[in-house]
Amino acid sequence: MNHVIIPPGKVFPKHPTDATVYTLIIRGELSAAIENNGPKTFNAGQLVNIPKGVLTELGNRGDESVELLVVKYGYN
């Protein structure tokens, strides 16, 4: 499990996930574009499930930091 804080304006480039990922948003709003879908906003208290090998762009398009707990499993 990883504890992640994403500052305002930080967006990670689109990349395939290397494992199945569960992300729990603790604070702020996470922007996630999964596969060919446009960005969707997830709020504190929501859990985002991203399957292994899926193209994903995660980031913070808001004005405050986003705090997450990230669990990955199913590495090769």
mmCIF file of the N, C-alpha and C atoms, coordinates in Angstrom:
data_MODEL
# 
_entry.id   MODEL 
# 
loop_
_atom_site.group_PDB 
_atom_site.id 
_atom_site.type_symbol 
_atom_site.label_atom_id 
_atom_site.label_alt_id 
_atom_site.label_comp_id 
_atom_site.label_asym_id 
_atom_site.label_entity_id 
_atom_site.label_seq_id 
_atom_site.pdbx_PDB_ins_code 
_atom_site.Cartn_x 
_atom_site.Cartn_y 
_atom_site.Cartn_z 
_atom_site.occupancy 
_atom_site.B_iso_or_equiv 
_atom_site.pdbx_formal_charge 
_atom_site.auth_seq_id 
_atom_site.auth_comp_id 
_atom_site.auth_asym_id 
_atom_site.auth_atom_id 
_atom_site.pdbx_PDB_model_num 
ATOM 1   N N  . MET A 1 1  ? 0.859   -1.170  0.000   1.00 0.00 ? 1  MET A N  1 
ATOM 2   C CA . MET A 1 1  ? 0.000   0.000   0.000   1.00 0.00 ? 1  MET A CA 1 
ATOM 3   C C  . MET A 1 1  ? 0.905   1.233   0.000   1.00 0.00 ? 1  MET A C  1 
ATOM 4   N N  . ASN A 1 2  ? 0.547   2.189   -0.828  1.00 0.00 ? 2  ASN A N  1 
ATOM 5   C CA . ASN A 1 2  ? 1.290   3.442   -0.913  1.00 0.00 ? 2  ASN A CA 1 
ATOM 6   C C  . ASN A 1 2  ? 0.391   4.613   -0.528  1.00 0.00 ? 2  ASN A C  1 
ATOM 7   N N  . HIS A 1 3  ? 0.975   5.577   0.160   1.00 0.00 ? 3  HIS A N  1 
ATOM 8   C CA . HIS A 1 3  ? 0.299   6.824   0.481   1.00 0.00 ? 3  HIS A CA 1 
ATOM 9   C C  . HIS A 1 3  ? 0.841   7.856   -0.497  1.00 0.00 ? 3  HIS A C  1 
ATOM 10  N N  . VAL A 1 4  ? -0.048  8.489   -1.277  1.00 0.00 ? 4  VAL A N  1 
ATOM 11  C CA . VAL A 1 4  ? 0.370   9.409   -2.340  1.00 0.00 ? 4  VAL A CA 1 
ATOM 12  C C  . VAL A 1 4  ? -0.321  10.749  -2.155  1.00 0.00 ? 4  VAL A C  1 
ATOM 13  N N  . ILE A 1 5  ? 0.448   11.826  -2.322  1.00 0.00 ? 5  ILE A N  1 
ATOM 14  C CA . ILE A 1 5  ? -0.117  13.175  -2.341  1.00 0.00 ? 5  ILE A CA 1 
ATOM 15  C C  . ILE A 1 5  ? 0.257   13.797  -3.682  1.00 0.00 ? 5  ILE A C  1 
ATOM 16  N N  . ILE A 1 6  ? -0.765  14.236  -4.418  1.00 0.00 ? 6  ILE A N  1 
ATOM 17  C CA . ILE A 1 6  ? -0.563  14.838  -5.734  1.00 0.00 ? 6  ILE A CA 1 
ATOM 18  C C  . ILE A 1 6  ? -0.849  16.333  -5.626  1.00 0.00 ? 6  ILE A C  1 
ATOM 19  N N  . PRO A 1 7  ? 0.145   17.178  -5.909  1.00 0.00 ? 7  PRO A N  1 
ATOM 20  C CA . PRO A 1 7  ? -0.066  18.623  -5.806  1.00 0.00 ? 7  PRO A CA 1 
ATOM 21  C C  . PRO A 1 7  ? -0.980  19.144  -6.917  1.00 0.00 ? 7  PRO A C  1 
ATOM 22  N N  . PRO A 1 8  ? -1.580  20.303  -6.716  1.00 0.00 ? 8  PRO A N  1 
ATOM 23  C CA . PRO A 1 8  ? -2.430  20.897  -7.745  1.00 0.00 ? 8  PRO A CA 1 
ATOM 24  C C  . PRO A 1 8  ? -1.675  21.034  -9.077  1.00 0.00 ? 8  PRO A C  1 
ATOM 25  N N  . GLY A 1 9  ? -2.354  20.679  -10.163 1.00 0.00 ? 9  GLY A N  1 
ATOM 26  C CA . GLY A 1 9  ? -1.785  20.829  -11.503 1.00 0.00 ? 9  GLY A CA 1 
ATOM 27  C C  . GLY A 1 9  ? -0.944  19.665  -11.982 1.00 0.00 ? 9  GLY A C  1 
ATOM 28  N N  . LYS A 1 10 ? -0.619  18.707  -11.104 1.00 0.00 ? 10 LYS A N  1 
ATOM 29  C CA . LYS A 1 10 ? 0.219   17.566  -11.495 1.00 0.00 ? 10 LYS A CA 1 
ATOM 30  C C  . LYS A 1 10 ? -0.645  16.497  -12.163 1.00 0.00 ? 10 LYS A C  1 
ATOM 31  N N  . VAL A 1 11 ? -0.308  16.142  -13.407 1.00 0.00 ? 11 VAL A N  1 
ATOM 32  C CA . VAL A 1 11 ? -0.996  15.072  -14.130 1.00 0.00 ? 11 VAL A CA 1 
ATOM 33  C C  . VAL A 1 11 ? 0.077   14.124  -14.659 1.00 0.00 ? 11 VAL A C  1 
ATOM 34  N N  . PHE A 1 12 ? -0.057  12.839  -14.336 1.00 0.00 ? 12 PHE A N  1 
ATOM 35  C CA . PHE A 1 12 ? 0.894   11.840  -14.797 1.00 0.00 ? 12 PHE A CA 1 
ATOM 36  C C  . PHE A 1 12 ? 0.550   11.432  -16.231 1.00 0.00 ? 12 PHE A C  1 
ATOM 37  N N  . PRO A 1 13 ? 1.538   11.237  -17.097 1.00 0.00 ? 13 PRO A N  1 
ATOM 38  C CA . PRO A 1 13 ? 1.264   10.866  -18.487 1.00 0.00 ? 13 PRO A CA 1 
ATOM 39  C C  . PRO A 1 13 ? 0.496   9.544   -18.577 1.00 0.00 ? 13 PRO A C  1 
ATOM 40  N N  . LYS A 1 14 ? -0.280  9.397   -19.635 1.00 0.00 ? 14 LYS A N  1 
ATOM 41  C CA . LYS A 1 14 ? -1.040  8.173   -19.848 1.00 0.00 ? 14 LYS A CA 1 
ATOM 42  C C  . LYS A 1 14 ? -0.066  7.011   -19.995 1.00 0.00 ? 14 LYS A C  1 
ATOM 43  N N  . HIS A 1 15 ? -0.356  5.923   -19.258 1.00 0.00 ? 15 HIS A N  1 
ATOM 44  C CA . HIS A 1 15 ? 0.516   4.753   -19.270 1.00 0.00 ? 15 HIS A CA 1 
ATOM 45  C C  . HIS A 1 15 ? -0.308  3.514   -18.915 1.00 0.00 ? 15 HIS A C  1 
ATOM 46  N N  . PRO A 1 16 ? 0.137   2.326   -19.343 1.00 0.00 ? 16 PRO A N  1 
ATOM 47  C CA . PRO A 1 16 ? -0.573  1.104   -18.951 1.00 0.00 ? 16 PRO A CA 1 
ATOM 48  C C  . PRO A 1 16 ? -0.225  0.748   -17.510 1.00 0.00 ? 16 PRO A C  1 
ATOM 49  N N  . THR A 1 17 ? -1.201  0.298   -16.763 1.00 0.00 ? 17 THR A N  1 
ATOM 50  C CA . THR A 1 17 ? -0.939  -0.110  -15.383 1.00 0.00 ? 17 THR A CA 1 
ATOM 51  C C  . THR A 1 17 ? -0.142  -1.412  -15.379 1.00 0.00 ? 17 THR A C  1 
ATOM 52  N N  . ASP A 1 18 ? 0.763   -1.554  -14.410 1.00 0.00 ? 18 ASP A N  1 
ATOM 53  C CA . ASP A 1 18 ? 1.600   -2.746  -14.320 1.00 0.00 ? 18 ASP A CA 1 
ATOM 54  C C  . ASP A 1 18 ? 1.018   -3.797  -13.376 1.00 0.00 ? 18 ASP A C  1 
ATOM 55  N N  . ALA A 1 19 ? -0.154  -3.513  -12.813 1.00 0.00 ? 19 ALA A N  1 
ATOM 56  C CA . ALA A 1 19 ? -0.848  -4.408  -11.888 1.00 0.00 ? 19 ALA A CA 1 
ATOM 57  C C  . ALA A 1 19 ? -2.301  -3.942  -11.794 1.00 0.00 ? 19 ALA A C  1 
ATOM 58  N N  . THR A 1 20 ? -3.131  -4.726  -11.133 1.00 0.00 ? 20 THR A N  1 
ATOM 59  C CA . THR A 1 20 ? -4.472  -4.247  -10.805 1.00 0.00 ? 20 THR A CA 1 
ATOM 60  C C  . THR A 1 20 ? -4.311  -3.204  -9.701  1.00 0.00 ? 20 THR A C  1 
ATOM 61  N N  . VAL A 1 21 ? -4.997  -2.077  -9.843  1.00 0.00 ? 21 VAL A N  1 
ATOM 62  C CA . VAL A 1 21 ? -4.810  -0.951  -8.924  1.00 0.00 ? 21 VAL A CA 1 
ATOM 63  C C  . VAL A 1 21 ? -6.147  -0.572  -8.282  1.00 0.00 ? 21 VAL A C  1 
ATOM 64  N N  . TYR A 1 22 ? -6.117  -0.401  -6.961  1.00 0.00 ? 22 TYR A N  1 
ATOM 65  C CA . TYR A 1 22 ? -7.239  0.176   -6.222  1.00 0.00 ? 22 TYR A CA 1 
ATOM 66  C C  . TYR A 1 22 ? -6.743  1.471   -5.603  1.00 0.00 ? 22 TYR A C  1 
ATOM 67  N N  . THR A 1 23 ? -7.453  2.549   -5.852  1.00 0.00 ? 23 THR A N  1 
ATOM 68  C CA . THR A 1 23 ? -7.085  3.856   -5.325  1.00 0.00 ? 23 THR A CA 1 
ATOM 69  C C  . THR A 1 23 ? -8.237  4.397   -4.489  1.00 0.00 ? 23 THR A C  1 
ATOM 70  N N  . LEU A 1 24 ? -7.965  4.678   -3.223  1.00 0.00 ? 24 LEU A N  1 
ATOM 71  C CA . LEU A 1 24 ? -8.950  5.274   -2.329  1.00 0.00 ? 24 LEU A CA 1 
ATOM 72  C C  . LEU A 1 24 ? -8.595  6.738   -2.164  1.00 0.00 ? 24 LEU A C  1 
ATOM 73  N N  . ILE A 1 25 ? -9.527  7.624   -2.534  1.00 0.00 ? 25 ILE A N  1 
ATOM 74  C CA . ILE A 1 25 ? -9.280  9.061   -2.406  1.00 0.00 ? 25 ILE A CA 1 
ATOM 75  C C  . ILE A 1 25 ? -9.600  9.464   -0.968  1.00 0.00 ? 25 ILE A C  1 
ATOM 76  N N  . ILE A 1 26 ? -8.625  10.033  -0.282  1.00 0.00 ? 26 ILE A N  1 
ATOM 77  C CA . ILE A 1 26 ? -8.792  10.457  1.111   1.00 0.00 ? 26 ILE A CA 1 
ATOM 78  C C  . ILE A 1 26 ? -9.178  11.930  1.185   1.00 0.00 ? 26 ILE A C  1 
ATOM 79  N N  . ARG A 1 27 ? -8.560  12.738  0.300   1.00 0.00 ? 27 ARG A N  1 
ATOM 80  C CA . ARG A 1 27 ? -8.806  14.186  0.328   1.00 0.00 ? 27 ARG A CA 1 
ATOM 81  C C  . ARG A 1 27 ? -8.662  14.722  -1.089  1.00 0.00 ? 27 ARG A C  1 
ATOM 82  N N  . GLY A 1 28 ? -9.502  15.677  -1.441  1.00 0.00 ? 28 GLY A N  1 
ATOM 83  C CA . GLY A 1 28 ? -9.422  16.327  -2.744  1.00 0.00 ? 28 GLY A CA 1 
ATOM 84  C C  . GLY A 1 28 ? -10.180 15.580  -3.828  1.00 0.00 ? 28 GLY A C  1 
ATOM 85  N N  . GLU A 1 29 ? -9.849  15.907  -5.074  1.00 0.00 ? 29 GLU A N  1 
ATOM 86  C CA . GLU A 1 29 ? -10.526 15.316  -6.244  1.00 0.00 ? 29 GLU A CA 1 
ATOM 87  C C  . GLU A 1 29 ? -9.485  14.778  -7.206  1.00 0.00 ? 29 GLU A C  1 
ATOM 88  N N  . LEU A 1 30 ? -9.589  13.485  -7.531  1.00 0.00 ? 30 LEU A N  1 
ATOM 89  C CA . LEU A 1 30 ? -8.681  12.838  -8.470  1.00 0.00 ? 30 LEU A CA 1 
ATOM 90  C C  . LEU A 1 30 ? -9.302  12.850  -9.854  1.00 0.00 ? 30 LEU A C  1 
ATOM 91  N N  . SER A 1 31 ? -8.526  13.252  -10.849 1.00 0.00 ? 31 SER A N  1 
ATOM 92  C CA . SER A 1 31 ? -8.952  13.186  -12.243 1.00 0.00 ? 31 SER A CA 1 
ATOM 93  C C  . SER A 1 31 ? -8.355  11.912  -12.835 1.00 0.00 ? 31 SER A C  1 
ATOM 94  N N  . ALA A 1 32 ? -9.213  11.066  -13.445 1.00 0.00 ? 32 ALA A N  1 
ATOM 95  C CA . ALA A 1 32 ? -8.741  9.812   -14.022 1.00 0.00 ? 32 ALA A CA 1 
ATOM 96  C C  . ALA A 1 32 ? -9.359  9.618   -15.404 1.00 0.00 ? 32 ALA A C  1 
ATOM 97  N N  . ALA A 1 33 ? -8.481  9.445   -16.404 1.00 0.00 ? 33 ALA A N  1 
ATOM 98  C CA . ALA A 1 33 ? -8.914  9.085   -17.754 1.00 0.00 ? 33 ALA A CA 1 
ATOM 99  C C  . ALA A 1 33 ? -8.486  7.636   -17.963 1.00 0.00 ? 33 ALA A C  1 
ATOM 100 N N  . ILE A 1 34 ? -9.451  6.742   -18.053 1.00 0.00 ? 34 ILE A N  1 
ATOM 101 C CA . ILE A 1 34 ? -9.177  5.311   -18.140 1.00 0.00 ? 34 ILE A CA 1 
ATOM 102 C C  . ILE A 1 34 ? -9.558  4.821   -19.530 1.00 0.00 ? 34 ILE A C  1 
ATOM 103 N N  . GLU A 1 35 ? -8.599  4.137   -20.187 1.00 0.00 ? 35 GLU A N  1 
ATOM 104 C CA . GLU A 1 35 ? -8.722  3.680   -21.570 1.00 0.00 ? 35 GLU A CA 1 
ATOM 105 C C  . GLU A 1 35 ? -8.967  4.878   -22.477 1.00 0.00 ? 35 GLU A C  1 
ATOM 106 N N  . ASN A 1 36 ? -9.971  4.812   -23.328 1.00 0.00 ? 36 ASN A N  1 
ATOM 107 C CA . ASN A 1 36 ? -10.232 5.890   -24.291 1.00 0.00 ? 36 ASN A CA 1 
ATOM 108 C C  . ASN A 1 36 ? -11.275 6.883   -23.790 1.00 0.00 ? 36 ASN A C  1 
ATOM 109 N N  . ASN A 1 37 ? -11.627 6.795   -22.518 1.00 0.00 ? 37 ASN A N  1 
ATOM 110 C CA . ASN A 1 37 ? -12.623 7.703   -21.944 1.00 0.00 ? 37 ASN A CA 1 
ATOM 111 C C  . ASN A 1 37 ? -11.959 9.012   -21.527 1.00 0.00 ? 37 ASN A C  1 
ATOM 112 N N  . GLY A 1 38 ? -12.722 10.081  -21.548 1.00 0.00 ? 38 GLY A N  1 
ATOM 113 C CA . GLY A 1 38 ? -12.227 11.376  -21.088 1.00 0.00 ? 38 GLY A CA 1 
ATOM 114 C C  . GLY A 1 38 ? -12.064 11.363  -19.578 1.00 0.00 ? 38 GLY A C  1 
ATOM 115 N N  . PRO A 1 39 ? -11.425 12.391  -19.023 1.00 0.00 ? 39 PRO A N  1 
ATOM 116 C CA . PRO A 1 39 ? -11.215 12.451  -17.578 1.00 0.00 ? 39 PRO A CA 1 
ATOM 117 C C  . PRO A 1 39 ? -12.526 12.481  -16.805 1.00 0.00 ? 39 PRO A C  1 
ATOM 118 N N  . LYS A 1 40 ? -12.551 11.735  -15.719 1.00 0.00 ? 40 LYS A N  1 
ATOM 119 C CA . LYS A 1 40 ? -13.684 11.703  -14.799 1.00 0.00 ? 40 LYS A CA 1 
ATOM 120 C C  . LYS A 1 40 ? -13.143 12.086  -13.429 1.00 0.00 ? 40 LYS A C  1 
ATOM 121 N N  . THR A 1 41 ? -13.930 12.800  -12.645 1.00 0.00 ? 41 THR A N  1 
ATOM 122 C CA . THR A 1 41 ? -13.508 13.251  -11.324 1.00 0.00 ? 41 THR A CA 1 
ATOM 123 C C  . THR A 1 41 ? -14.028 12.303  -10.251 1.00 0.00 ? 41 THR A C  1 
ATOM 124 N N  . PHE A 1 42 ? -13.121 11.899  -9.357  1.00 0.00 ? 42 PHE A N  1 
ATOM 125 C CA . PHE A 1 42 ? -13.471 11.061  -8.210  1.00 0.00 ? 42 PHE A CA 1 
ATOM 126 C C  . PHE A 1 42 ? -13.161 11.857  -6.946  1.00 0.00 ? 42 PHE A C  1 
ATOM 127 N N  . ASN A 1 43 ? -14.071 11.791  -5.971  1.00 0.00 ? 43 ASN A N  1 
ATOM 128 C CA . ASN A 1 43 ? -13.983 12.601  -4.756  1.00 0.00 ? 43 ASN A CA 1 
ATOM 129 C C  . ASN A 1 43 ? -13.559 11.783  -3.548  1.00 0.00 ? 43 ASN A C  1 
ATOM 130 N N  . ALA A 1 44 ? -13.223 12.492  -2.470  1.00 0.00 ? 44 ALA A N  1 
ATOM 131 C CA . ALA A 1 44 ? -12.847 11.849  -1.217  1.00 0.00 ? 44 ALA A CA 1 
ATOM 132 C C  . ALA A 1 44 ? -13.896 10.819  -0.818  1.00 0.00 ? 44 ALA A C  1 
ATOM 133 N N  . GLY A 1 45 ? -13.412 9.631   -0.413  1.00 0.00 ? 45 GLY A N  1 
ATOM 134 C CA . GLY A 1 45 ? -14.292 8.547   -0.013  1.00 0.00 ? 45 GLY A CA 1 
ATOM 135 C C  . GLY A 1 45 ? -14.575 7.553   -1.131  1.00 0.00 ? 45 GLY A C  1 
ATOM 136 N N  . GLN A 1 46 ? -14.259 7.913   -2.368  1.00 0.00 ? 46 GLN A N  1 
ATOM 137 C CA . GLN A 1 46 ? -14.514 7.003   -3.482  1.00 0.00 ? 46 GLN A CA 1 
ATOM 138 C C  . GLN A 1 46 ? -13.306 6.096   -3.725  1.00 0.00 ? 46 GLN A C  1 
ATOM 139 N N  . LEU A 1 47 ? -13.598 4.892   -4.239  1.00 0.00 ? 47 LEU A N  1 
ATOM 140 C CA . LEU A 1 47 ? -12.583 3.910   -4.575  1.00 0.00 ? 47 LEU A CA 1 
ATOM 141 C C  . LEU A 1 47 ? -12.583 3.727   -6.083  1.00 0.00 ? 47 LEU A C  1 
ATOM 142 N N  . VAL A 1 48 ? -11.393 3.804   -6.702  1.00 0.00 ? 48 VAL A N  1 
ATOM 143 C CA . VAL A 1 48 ? -11.252 3.644   -8.144  1.00 0.00 ? 48 VAL A CA 1 
ATOM 144 C C  . VAL A 1 48 ? -10.511 2.330   -8.388  1.00 0.00 ? 48 VAL A C  1 
ATOM 145 N N  . ASN A 1 49 ? -11.103 1.444   -9.207  1.00 0.00 ? 49 ASN A N  1 
ATOM 146 C CA . ASN A 1 49 ? -10.485 0.173   -9.572  1.00 0.00 ? 49 ASN A CA 1 
ATOM 147 C C  . ASN A 1 49 ? -10.007 0.280   -11.011 1.00 0.00 ? 49 ASN A C  1 
ATOM 148 N N  . ILE A 1 50 ? -8.713  0.034   -11.229 1.00 0.00 ? 50 ILE A N  1 
ATOM 149 C CA . ILE A 1 50 ? -8.142  0.094   -12.575 1.00 0.00 ? 50 ILE A CA 1 
ATOM 150 C C  . ILE A 1 50 ? -7.528  -1.269  -12.882 1.00 0.00 ? 50 ILE A C  1 
ATOM 151 N N  . PRO A 1 51 ? -8.046  -1.984  -13.875 1.00 0.00 ? 51 PRO A N  1 
ATOM 152 C CA . PRO A 1 51 ? -7.505  -3.307  -14.203 1.00 0.00 ? 51 PRO A CA 1 
ATOM 153 C C  . PRO A 1 51 ? -6.069  -3.230  -14.731 1.00 0.00 ? 51 PRO A C  1 
ATOM 154 N N  . LYS A 1 52 ? -5.365  -4.321  -14.594 1.00 0.00 ? 52 LYS A N  1 
ATOM 155 C CA . LYS A 1 52 ? -3.985  -4.431  -15.072 1.00 0.00 ? 52 LYS A CA 1 
ATOM 156 C C  . LYS A 1 52 ? -3.928  -4.246  -16.590 1.00 0.00 ? 52 LYS A C  1 
ATOM 157 N N  . GLY A 1 53 ? -2.924  -3.488  -17.049 1.00 0.00 ? 53 GLY A N  1 
ATOM 158 C CA . GLY A 1 53 ? -2.685  -3.307  -18.475 1.00 0.00 ? 53 GLY A CA 1 
ATOM 159 C C  . GLY A 1 53 ? -3.535  -2.250  -19.158 1.00 0.00 ? 53 GLY A C  1 
ATOM 160 N N  . VAL A 1 54 ? -4.359  -1.542  -18.403 1.00 0.00 ? 54 VAL A N  1 
ATOM 161 C CA . VAL A 1 54 ? -5.255  -0.531  -18.956 1.00 0.00 ? 54 VAL A CA 1 
ATOM 162 C C  . VAL A 1 54 ? -4.529  0.820   -19.043 1.00 0.00 ? 54 VAL A C  1 
ATOM 163 N N  . LEU A 1 55 ? -4.669  1.512   -20.172 1.00 0.00 ? 55 LEU A N  1 
ATOM 164 C CA . LEU A 1 55 ? -4.084  2.849   -20.302 1.00 0.00 ? 55 LEU A CA 1 
ATOM 165 C C  . LEU A 1 55 ? -4.815  3.812   -19.373 1.00 0.00 ? 55 LEU A C  1 
ATOM 166 N N  . THR A 1 56 ? -4.041  4.506   -18.558 1.00 0.00 ? 56 THR A N  1 
ATOM 167 C CA . THR A 1 56 ? -4.620  5.373   -17.534 1.00 0.00 ? 56 THR A CA 1 
ATOM 168 C C  . THR A 1 56 ? -3.818  6.661   -17.403 1.00 0.00 ? 56 THR A C  1 
ATOM 169 N N  . GLU A 1 57 ? -4.540  7.777   -17.253 1.00 0.00 ? 57 GLU A N  1 
ATOM 170 C CA . GLU A 1 57 ? -3.929  9.062   -16.934 1.00 0.00 ? 57 GLU A CA 1 
ATOM 171 C C  . GLU A 1 57 ? -4.555  9.552   -15.634 1.00 0.00 ? 57 GLU A C  1 
ATOM 172 N N  . LEU A 1 58 ? -3.737  9.702   -14.610 1.00 0.00 ? 58 LEU A N  1 
ATOM 173 C CA . LEU A 1 58 ? -4.223  10.168  -13.314 1.00 0.00 ? 58 LEU A CA 1 
ATOM 174 C C  . LEU A 1 58 ? -3.614  11.516  -13.005 1.00 0.00 ? 58 LEU A C  1 
ATOM 175 N N  . GLY A 1 59 ? -4.365  12.348  -12.274 1.00 0.00 ? 59 GLY A N  1 
ATOM 176 C CA . GLY A 1 59 ? -3.804  13.635  -11.919 1.00 0.00 ? 59 GLY A CA 1 
ATOM 177 C C  . GLY A 1 59 ? -4.716  14.460  -11.049 1.00 0.00 ? 59 GLY A C  1 
ATOM 178 N N  . ASN A 1 60 ? -4.238  15.655  -10.807 1.00 0.00 ? 60 ASN A N  1 
ATOM 179 C CA . ASN A 1 60 ? -4.943  16.609  -9.967  1.00 0.00 ? 60 ASN A CA 1 
ATOM 180 C C  . ASN A 1 60 ? -5.166  17.876  -10.787 1.00 0.00 ? 60 ASN A C  1 
ATOM 181 N N  . ARG A 1 61 ? -6.372  18.059  -11.250 1.00 0.00 ? 61 ARG A N  1 
ATOM 182 C CA . ARG A 1 61 ? -6.712  19.247  -12.031 1.00 0.00 ? 61 ARG A CA 1 
ATOM 183 C C  . ARG A 1 61 ? -7.359  20.325  -11.156 1.00 0.00 ? 61 ARG A C  1 
ATOM 184 N N  . GLY A 1 62 ? -7.397  20.076  -9.848  1.00 0.00 ? 62 GLY A N  1 
ATOM 185 C CA . GLY A 1 62 ? -8.024  21.010  -8.920  1.00 0.00 ? 62 GLY A CA 1 
ATOM 186 C C  . GLY A 1 62 ? -7.047  21.989  -8.313  1.00 0.00 ? 62 GLY A C  1 
ATOM 187 N N  . ASP A 1 63 ? -7.528  22.706  -7.289  1.00 0.00 ? 63 ASP A N  1 
ATOM 188 C CA . ASP A 1 63 ? -6.746  23.760  -6.640  1.00 0.00 ? 63 ASP A CA 1 
ATOM 189 C C  . ASP A 1 63 ? -6.137  23.346  -5.306  1.00 0.00 ? 63 ASP A C  1 
ATOM 190 N N  . GLU A 1 64 ? -6.467  22.136  -4.824  1.00 0.00 ? 64 GLU A N  1 
ATOM 191 C CA . GLU A 1 64 ? -5.898  21.663  -3.568  1.00 0.00 ? 64 GLU A CA 1 
ATOM 192 C C  . GLU A 1 64 ? -5.258  20.296  -3.790  1.00 0.00 ? 64 GLU A C  1 
ATOM 193 N N  . SER A 1 65 ? -4.378  19.903  -2.893  1.00 0.00 ? 65 SER A N  1 
ATOM 194 C CA . SER A 1 65 ? -3.714  18.609  -3.023  1.00 0.00 ? 65 SER A CA 1 
ATOM 195 C C  . SER A 1 65 ? -4.723  17.466  -2.960  1.00 0.00 ? 65 SER A C  1 
ATOM 196 N N  . VAL A 1 66 ? -4.375  16.374  -3.647  1.00 0.00 ? 66 VAL A N  1 
ATOM 197 C CA . VAL A 1 66 ? -5.166  15.148  -3.595  1.00 0.00 ? 66 VAL A CA 1 
ATOM 198 C C  . VAL A 1 66 ? -4.356  14.130  -2.802  1.00 0.00 ? 66 VAL A C  1 
ATOM 199 N N  . GLU A 1 67 ? -5.012  13.491  -1.850  1.00 0.00 ? 67 GLU A N  1 
ATOM 200 C CA . GLU A 1 67 ? -4.348  12.483  -1.018  1.00 0.00 ? 67 GLU A CA 1 
ATOM 201 C C  . GLU A 1 67 ? -5.004  11.128  -1.288  1.00 0.00 ? 67 GLU A C  1 
ATOM 202 N N  . LEU A 1 68 ? -4.177  10.117  -1.552  1.00 0.00 ? 68 LEU A N  1 
ATOM 203 C CA . LEU A 1 68 ? -4.665  8.797   -1.949  1.00 0.00 ? 68 LEU A CA 1 
ATOM 204 C C  . LEU A 1 68 ? -3.988  7.686   -1.167  1.00 0.00 ? 68 LEU A C  1 
ATOM 205 N N  . LEU A 1 69 ? -4.671  6.558   -1.058  1.00 0.00 ? 69 LEU A N  1 
ATOM 206 C CA . LEU A 1 69 ? -4.053  5.293   -0.681  1.00 0.00 ? 69 LEU A CA 1 
ATOM 207 C C  . LEU A 1 69 ? -4.154  4.407   -1.915  1.00 0.00 ? 69 LEU A C  1 
ATOM 208 N N  . VAL A 1 70 ? -3.038  3.818   -2.320  1.00 0.00 ? 70 VAL A N  1 
ATOM 209 C CA . VAL A 1 70 ? -2.992  3.017   -3.549  1.00 0.00 ? 70 VAL A CA 1 
ATOM 210 C C  . VAL A 1 70 ? -2.531  1.604   -3.195  1.00 0.00 ? 70 VAL A C  1 
ATOM 211 N N  . VAL A 1 71 ? -3.308  0.608   -3.630  1.00 0.00 ? 71 VAL A N  1 
ATOM 212 C CA . VAL A 1 71 ? -2.950  -0.788  -3.454  1.00 0.00 ? 71 VAL A CA 1 
ATOM 213 C C  . VAL A 1 71 ? -2.837  -1.406  -4.827  1.00 0.00 ? 71 VAL A C  1 
ATOM 214 N N  . LYS A 1 72 ? -1.702  -2.081  -5.094  1.00 0.00 ? 72 LYS A N  1 
ATOM 215 C CA . LYS A 1 72 ? -1.487  -2.775  -6.366  1.00 0.00 ? 72 LYS A CA 1 
ATOM 216 C C  . LYS A 1 72 ? -1.282  -4.254  -6.089  1.00 0.00 ? 72 LYS A C  1 
ATOM 217 N N  . TYR A 1 73 ? -1.846  -5.103  -6.987  1.00 0.00 ? 73 TYR A N  1 
ATOM 218 C CA . TYR A 1 73 ? -1.555  -6.531  -6.895  1.00 0.00 ? 73 TYR A CA 1 
ATOM 219 C C  . TYR A 1 73 ? -1.636  -7.154  -8.269  1.00 0.00 ? 73 TYR A C  1 
ATOM 220 N N  . GLY A 1 74 ? -1.069  -8.347  -8.399  1.00 0.00 ? 74 GLY A N  1 
ATOM 221 C CA . GLY A 1 74 ? -1.109  -9.062  -9.673  1.00 0.00 ? 74 GLY A CA 1 
ATOM 222 C C  . GLY A 1 74 ? 0.031   -8.742  -10.603 1.00 0.00 ? 74 GLY A C  1 
ATOM 223 N N  . TYR A 1 75 ? 1.196   -8.385  -10.051 1.00 0.00 ? 75 TYR A N  1 
ATOM 224 C CA . TYR A 1 75 ? 2.367   -8.153  -10.900 1.00 0.00 ? 75 TYR A CA 1 
ATOM 225 C C  . TYR A 1 75 ? 2.758   -9.468  -11.577 1.00 0.00 ? 75 TYR A C  1 
ATOM 226 N N  . ASN A 1 76 ? 3.395   -9.358  -12.737 1.00 0.00 ? 76 ASN A N  1 
ATOM 227 C CA . ASN A 1 76 ? 3.936   -10.567 -13.401 1.00 0.00 ? 76 ASN A CA 1 
ATOM 228 C C  . ASN A 1 76 ? 5.268   -10.923 -12.798 1.00 0.00 ? 76 ASN A C  1 
# 
